[in-house]
Structure formats: C-alpha cells, structure tokens
Amino acid sequence: MKILLADTLSETCIRALSEEGHQVVSKPQAKGAELIEVLKEEKPEVLVVRSTKVPAEAMDVSPSLELIVRAGAGYDNIDVDAASRRGIFVSNCPGKNAAAVAELAMGLILALDRYIPENVADAREGRWNKAKYSKAEGVKGKTLGIIGLGNIGKELVRRARGFDVRIIAWSRSLTDEEAGSLGISRKASPMDVAREADIVSIHVAGTPDTKHLANRAFFEAMKPGALFINTSRASVVDEEALQWAIKEKGIRAGLDVIDNEPAGKEGAFEHLLTGLPGVYLTHHIGASTEQAQAAIADEAVRVIVEYARTGRAPNTVNLAEHSAATHLLTVRHVDQVGVLASVLDEVRRAGWNVQEMENLIFAGGDAALARIRFDGEPDEDVLRRIGEQAGVLAASVISLDGEE
C-alpha cells in the first residue's frame, strides 16, 4: 500500500512500514491546500496525521483512500462523518500519550501553586523576591476535581495520589464501584465537581456534547482563587467566561490548548488570555514527549500493518456499534467459486440489505459457513431458492431478536 505521512513521525515508524513492503511518502509540512494537492498527486490508500486537519475535500481528491490514522487519541481534526459517508476507516491510537498528558497536567498544577514561572522569570532578571514567593498554599489536602476519567484522567489519579490530595471526579461512564476501586469520590455532574474542587482538571474529548462544558455557569460555581487546568481540547472551554473568572474571581489557569492556536510550529500569536495574571499557556505539548511519540508511532504502525494483512483496522472510531440488521441468514456451502455469488444474487432479488457478512472456512478447505446479517423481511421462497443453488449444503434464517 502507499502510505502518506502528513505529520512528522519517527524514522523508526517509516522504516517499519517500509520493511513490511509498503511505499511510504513523508510530507510533514502538507497542510490545508497543500495536503489536498499531495493527496491528489500521490493517491495513497492510507493517510497518517497528528494535528493536520483532514476535511471532506481532502478525501474527495483521493478516491483510493481507505484508512486515516490519527497518531494520537483525539480525532476532532478529522471530518469523521465525511469519512464514514465515503466508506473510509478512521482509527486512532488511544492511551499511548496518556501518561505524558497527565504529567503535564500535574506539572501545571504544581507550577500554579508555587508560582514557578514567575520565580524563574524574576531570577533571570536579577530580582530576588523570596517574601512574595514563599506564600504558596501547597496542594496537600486540597480537593482535586477531574472531569473525564478515560486513560488520561486515570493516569492523573495515579500521579495525584502521591501528593496527598482528595480526588473527586465526574465521567459519563464512571460508576460508584469503579470510583471506589480507584479510591476517589464520584460526583453526579461537572457542576458538582466545579463547586467542590480546589483544583479542576479537564480530560474529556472535544465533541459537540462537550463544547463549552466549562462555561460562565461553571466558572461561577468554582471557588474563588481555585486552579483550572485544561490539557484536553480548546472547544471544551468558553474562553470569554474563563477570562471573566480570572479577572473577577481570581481563578488561575494552566492551559495547553487554546482556540485558534497557530497552525505552525513557531511564530508570533495573540490571544485574549495572554498577559493575564495567573495564566500559564503551554504550546499544545501535552503528548509531546519522546516516550509518548515513540509509543504512538508504534501503535500507528500496528494499525496499518494489521489492516494491510487482514482488512480490519484496529481502533476504528467510525464503525456502527449496532447495524440495522433484523435477521441472520446462515449458509453452509461448498468452498467453490461462484457459490456465494449466487446466494447474494438471490439476496439482492429479495431486496434484503446486507449489513454484515463473514465467511468461515472449515479445516480441509472443502466447506464453508457464511453468516449474512441483513435488513429485510424473510421469505420462504427466497430461502428455498438459496438452498437449491449449486454448492449450497443448507440455509436458514433467524430473527436477531431470537425468533424463527
């Protein structure tokens, strides 16, 4: 297969894919219109990206595209709906950067509490101000509220325990039993976390459901002077509401992600939160450790290699959890050319819409078993005709509700 890398991945990743017999094209600077031109010219089967945006237009110019791999966990830079409409798999590499992001979140918490950047800045300028910087509160005994308890949230729990903080959390899937096993307290809503925590750290995916989860009401609920950490997605935070909270409530914030961040690796930028006291902005580096990038590259290679070998993409994010199939057609047949084609021809004539299909070969290679899940009304005449096809040994239909 031809694989286009539209972001920087390690030489180890390129070498591993090449050793598997794939043609690897590395174009890490291909963004926007340039990405579309490269896709049009190269026509790859696989596209690998990190932060590069992949819109519908990029898919349209490369009809050979079968798989888009997001070398990371979040995939909001890819138009997943457009990929689904075009039958393109989208896979991610979840959990591989969780420790790195949790480390940064913990680092921001400690930096805010101890005013570490201000300490360093004054020292570099030759200013000694021990009286000012000796007044940190400390995090021991504080309540850390974690919103979102996926891989990153759980890694933060593990690290925070060493600082003797009390941990509360909210997550859609979090149960009392799981909270108990993690040694934390489950809260019923993000607002409950905001009201009770001294430190809030956000770790949810950037989806329409989480857009502006941290809004004006959220910040109004937070304690005055509390710490707010966001290392997830910028869309989760209403930045004007956060600006208000910083100015009016003394909220202090550590942010690794901001709206409309620069697309390039360096250069000047302006933002409404820069220059505000008590705001630490890092450069969207949460996953950017050598350890995390090596693990992500290895997982991206695994996804591509398994897809090339089996036709099944691991970690796919855009397959339906449940198809519209209403019935299961089971056909035992001789493993010969044309047998399944004749079966599917009868299925087509019956107007049954095939949703899922698999064909299992028995030892010796003489016989096989086809399972065809379809949406449609079963018909005895159709089933009889299928059973009469040359090479068909037996055929049956059951309802997926368990009824004949």
Steps between C-alpha positions, in 0.01 A plus 500: 500500500600863460504683833512880527638644824365856522668570834839420648539140610818328606746340259432176689136520390595562136752218505254253655237574236754479218622163629140377475516578128301824505587815310534786749475863391594750771358851456492641856444859381192414291217705652183651361510548124842336479363181660225487239755537221722228645203262539392570142851428372598202718160325530589304816296221654596615852538850645669555838460831684562648841360854517448548124136567414338256258181651348258337260671670206821314578316168476329591175826551310634157600237234421755227577511607866386215726635583846584817693711447811508767767838463672353588839178459693270789403378513139304826478745623234350238263155534343389158622147535363639568154728198529207281602293613202788407271568162660839605637617352829620745767721351771677662794775404745328532840680492832853525360550861609294480820795504738660796320183713517441408865858600580446842341171548687673420829786729407261789431328444834830519689625793292184701574510422870869590541512782242794326333502698172492833686778377730718413204419817305594725794818306568604529136449875521713517815205568733492323839150480647493219754239685706249485213564142390507345846121526530382204292217303657620151404283228347505248785148451634340692214212359297590418142201472269550303179244532222535209260645174625636331190861392462641845577270568793595168659869570450451833677330320789806277540738796507287722721477237771868556577422862592243407766208673332137398531368406155146542371396430143222500246490295181206373297602138551629524857315279749515501878670160485776622267544818703541289812763282334692815401471648849311809384152647548255508209301817442171520312596782263785727390334783694525297820873461436536873432326593825704270723850493352797723581659385176307400186667306218312431175559176307208450261493458124414798281149417375179696446382370838802644683520835317528775763451250782697753706269798443404809700280300738782250553747772596242673717471172692875469557659619822671841490872455441463138385732351238370398156691266268414414140724262307218348291343712224450875473135458400420372849555848647306822442809721502307825553342344809845391620632851441218630721580242770868596502423869535203482736558186710878468501486164323848394389531291187747260340412442134671286239232567238336823381256602230653583162849399601767559235518226238878518466771390738617852584416867450321787668140470617237692694233367731253651745653306793864591442632758740240432768645439847482141616470348153759251383477407131705213367537428129267200450779268611301260720584195291839627388745284692741261334341211688148589388594564139685168476199314644259679264718428197517132594121486532448678167724241336308217667166638376625530142674162492198317641270674253727407209514137610137443602289782355388587853617826654561497877370790711244601238289792624240518221344154478140463615472330838174343390394459138142514374500123439178327600579141398789258463532281193729201557622309194715186515657456160771336294807724482493556125502800268156646434305337784479810718442716193184303419383529863554876501318531170189349664547736797509793259184384320324469836584861585689399814759764591819327618638669812773259611653190347768245584610172341673234711697218336501155660817294538595334173356784291207302361214682673426842642239680708370840396320720750312787337321754720241691304218749534186367334203269526579126487326305225466121477521504121824696508645266760396199288668645190819566696497140623464374144805687370785277381752449778268606786480230768242664729348842566298648785374839621443615856383828645769687689242534774531125535175405321484259201 
